[in-house]
Amino acid sequence: MIPSVDLADFLNNDPIRKNAFVNALGAAYSDIGFVAVKGHLLTEDTNEKLYAACQTFFALPIDTKLKYEIPGLAGQRGYTSFGKEHAKGRNEGDLKEFWHFGQTVIDKDPIGEEYPQNVFVEEVPSFNEFGLKAYQQLEETGRYMLRAIALHLGLDEFFFDDKIKNGNSILRPIHYPPITAEPKSAVRAAEHEDINLITLLMGASAEGLQVLNKQNDWVNITALPDQLVVNVGDMLQRLTNNVLKSTTHRVINPPREKWQSSRFSIPFFLHPRSDMKLNVLPSCVSEINPPQYLDITAGEYLQERLREIGLSK
């Protein structure tokens, strides 16, 4: 089990409970980089109905799904077919297919012109409805998580708010199909770190997620059904000059007797606006921890990483 916190403690008006949440969160991220969160804002109804709709969508014929694979978008919206994405530094495609829901800008913010329109599945209307609901509920949860992280770092509580408003976040329903032949060297998702600020993972339908701990051992990550798993991504690692570490994780193939089973997983990758500067925070620089990274914006860094994982040229 990974450390667990209750977001209700942070949302409560009691400063003692709020401070205890911030301290527990900071300790979890210093220790393993992942935390299980209950009391979040994703409703059980949205969670269950989105998972059901995911199973229906990914069971559609491949020709139907390929209608929603949009050339030239680097997989930012709609469908990405099996084996297209690979981990940084690898050539083998991961054993998965996935979908991307993105930001919906409704307040005339000019940043909306940067984003492709969401793609909607005609055959499974519930997939669209509950995908967008989950996006909103996880984005709101992520805002509070980042407020707690800001306090842990000694920043103003609302430091991240304007940087993630209408941010370039992605909700990614993933299907890892049954394994039908001996994999050469590919796994469902090779070891990697996430690109974004934080990732909020809805409970996966099967085990397989592992995290590399400080002792260089792979540890199975399990959370209770009512919990989200929230981890630090590379953008937050850069910003904090490695004070908060982006944890290496992977999804391993199941034992042979479970090869016939699909695995479904729905992470929410919380990204800031493209113009957010990821320059290291002065408060995270010291004599023993000099600046580790060159200045870069979130948009520039994202494009660099999309090229590395094979989604963009």
Secondary structure, DSSP 8 states (H G I E B T S, - for coil): ---EEEHHHHHSS-HHHHHHHHHHHHHHHHHTSEEEEES-S--HHHHHHHHHHHHHHHTS-HHHHHTT--TTSTTSSEEE-TT----TT--S--S-EEEEB-----S--GGGGGS------SS-HHHHHHHHHHHHHHHHHHHHHHHHHHHHTTS-TTTTHHHHTT---EE--EEE----S--SS--SEEEE--SSSEEEEE--SS--EEEE-TTS-EEE----TT-EEEEE-HHHHHHTTTSS----EEE----GGGTT--EEEEEEEE---TT-B----GGG--SSS---S---BHHHHHHHHHHHTTS--
